[in-house]
Amino acid sequence: MPRVLITDYIDDTSLESSVLFDLVSLQPGDDVEVLLVWRKQIDAEFMDRFPNLKAVIRYGVGIENVQLAEAKRRGIAVCNTPDYGVDEVALTAISFVLYFDRAIRTYDQKARQFSGGIWQNTEKRIRRSNCSTVGCIGAGRIGSTFLLKARALGFNTVFYDPYRPTGYEKVLSCGRAESLTEILEISDFVSIHVALTDETANMVDDSFVKQMKQGSILINTSRGQVFSGLDFLVEPLKSGRIGGVALDVLPQEPPAGGELIDAWRNDDEWARERVLINPHTAYYSQEAFQEMRTKAARNALRVLDGEQPLNRVN
């Protein structure tokens, strides 16, 4: 009988089967020892269905859909897969930076109106890259990769991460802020690359935005719940207090509505060039998707072979 169950989202097990052969299935059974999970809520009731369960392995990074304490109480390992889409997420964040830095949407909108006269209508606010500071909150795998890419493009770079060791800034050849307030005050672009924890949940709120440099850009490709909401961004965006916001993740997905979401959906003039939203896809490339699934399956095989699984979070 299959000993590994794919709980949701995946409907073709060919990649997992290349690692696990006939040990993996989409059909539950009493012999299941490992769950490979996408978004399925793994709570006590669900765990009760599998008396031989040894591990829950998330295909992605976030583990908020798994009841960690309950799994720990039962001696069930919970693991994630944090190292599959590092370049993809970092590159998406860099793309958001360049979108605003080079006024891509602004020029696209204005060019539609240029039917005669001077075609080259430049945006006077645009600066050379080495005149702007890209700040990164969280310098883990993705944040560090993001910083290296930003530096390669000529931006000044700085990070804030109290959990990186002393001297880590030398590895990245960039500046280091000693507080959240400091990095918000000096950065022209603020890109967030943190895990969702009790410390980071609702970190971005009205007070956070008020500390940001005038006209700066806010980018989030980490977790949506790092934001306390979205509508507190409306007034700062309308007034120009911040220059724009680019989000790959939202507090609620898909979004139900609200002033900012409604303005974005309706292409309201004030939001048109200031609000950029992607549907939680920064992680994706064909190669990254395959890597994620293969690594999760290999981790499941470690459990079946009696080895310690990788990336245990509980």
HELIX and SHEET records of a PDB file:
HELIX    1   1 SER A   14  LEU A   20  1                                   7    
HELIX    2   2 PHE A   21  LEU A   23  5                                   3    
HELIX    3   3 ALA A   44  MET A   47  1                                   4    
HELIX    4   4 LEU A   68  ARG A   73  1                                   6    
HELIX    5   5 VAL A   86  ASP A  101  1                                  16    
HELIX    6   6 ILE A  104  ALA A  111  1                                   8    
HELIX    7   7 SER A  129  CYS A  131  5                                   3    
HELIX    8   8 ARG A  141  ALA A  152  1                                  12    
HELIX    9   9 TYR A  168  LEU A  172  1                                   5    
HELIX   10  10 LEU A  180  ILE A  186  1                                   7    
HELIX   11  11 ASP A  206  LYS A  210  1                                   5    
HELIX   12  12 GLY A  224  VAL A  226  5                                   3    
HELIX   13  13 ASP A  231  LEU A  233  5                                   3    
HELIX   14  14 VAL A  234  SER A  239  1                                   6    
HELIX   15  15 GLU A  259  ARG A  265  1                                   7    
HELIX   16  16 GLU A  269  ARG A  272  1                                   4    
HELIX   17  17 GLN A  286  LEU A  304  1                                  19    
SHEET    1   A 5 VAL A  24  SER A  25  0                                        
SHEET    2   A 5 VAL A   4  ILE A   6  1                                        
SHEET    3   A 5 VAL A  34  VAL A  37  1                                        
SHEET    4   A 5 ALA A  55  ARG A  58  1                                        
SHEET    5   A 5 ALA A  77  CYS A  79  1                                        
SHEET    1   B 7 GLY A 175  ARG A 176  0                                        
SHEET    2   B 7 ASN A 156  TYR A 160  1                                        
SHEET    3   B 7 THR A 133  ILE A 137  1                                        
SHEET    4   B 7 PHE A 189  ILE A 192  1                                        
SHEET    5   B 7 SER A 216  ASN A 220  1                                        
SHEET    6   B 7 ILE A 242  LEU A 247  1                                        
SHEET    7   B 7 VAL A 275  ILE A 277  1                                        
END                                                                             
